[in-house]
């Protein structure tokens, strides 16, 4: 985000996304260390390339990038992580659960930064943020927008239901 779009936006945009990148690097290290403690490693299991696809699909527009990456992909992390934490605890893996709790708390601020800058860009362009979000997600995201939603975490990040709920019905 910073390298591709930072020059066209206020300095605070770059400051926010450098902080997010620092968090993400730390999250990777926490997860990698936990995998090593469990005698595994990053890359041992197949993974999707949704982040790469999203970046490729949204190279032209910071609003599109923000709509898809923090406000879809990272917001989905807010939705699914509590169930992962509960499952880890059921299996007695408190250390992994604690790592995910830390990550979940910090991901709220990442979604909040995405929401803040998405709204800023829309307002600068004279666009309605919720409608613009829905149009950009429909155009640039091929996955499903499906419940259950962690409405408390999404709300804490400023991501309101009027942004994403219409997309759940529209894609059925």
Secondary structure, 3 states (H helix, E strand, C coil): CHHHHHHHCCHHHHHHHHHHHHHHHHHHHHHHHHHHHCCCCCCCCCCCCHHHHHHHHCCCCHHHHHHHHHHHHHHHHHHHHHHHHHHHHHCCCHHHHHHHHHHHHHHHHHHHHHHHHHHHHHHHHCCCHHHHHHHHHHHHCCCCCCCCCCHHHHHHCCCCHHHHHHHHHHCC
